[in-house]
Amino acid sequence: MHKLIGLIAVVVVAACGNKSDKGGGAAETETVALADTGYVIDVPKGTTVEVPMKGFYSFKGARGMPQVLDSPGARSPDDIANAECEGRTDVKKEKLANGAAVTCKGPSKMLQGVTTTKILVDIAREPSGGFLCHLETDQDPSFALGICKSIRKK
């Protein structure tokens, strides 16, 4: 759990204040393999997937990217919101064909005085388990949310 909190902190620092490729126009994307999982993800063109440790997938080549981790399985939108959105009032939940997506906006617990949006997408993985795709950012969450929701079986 401490490793996950540390990883989330790194993602927050990397994402905050970053106005890079997320500007007004949509970035051109391409579908790449999510390592050797049998799943793919749509990322900005030229972005590669790295596996710095088993079950942890990061992206190189674009800024403001989410993190992807292996998880025990996909949770419902309500379960995600209840577990991850404490103290945040602007909560949006969406059921996906292969999982669920939640965004929740409010005061950051890690960056005092900053309002951030947490993006949490749980995708079911066959034959078992899942992927958790997440990011906490003070920028428009739609860029990372679209990437997370694009995870699918090859």
ABEGO torsion letter per residue (X at the ends): XAAAAAAAAAAAAAABGBABAABABBBBBBBBBBEAAGBBBBBBBGBBBBBABBGBBBBBGBBGBBBBBBBAEBBBAAAAAAAAABGBABBBBBBBAAEBBBBBBEBBAABBGBBBBBBBBBBBBOABEBBBBBBBBABBAAAAAAAAAABBBX
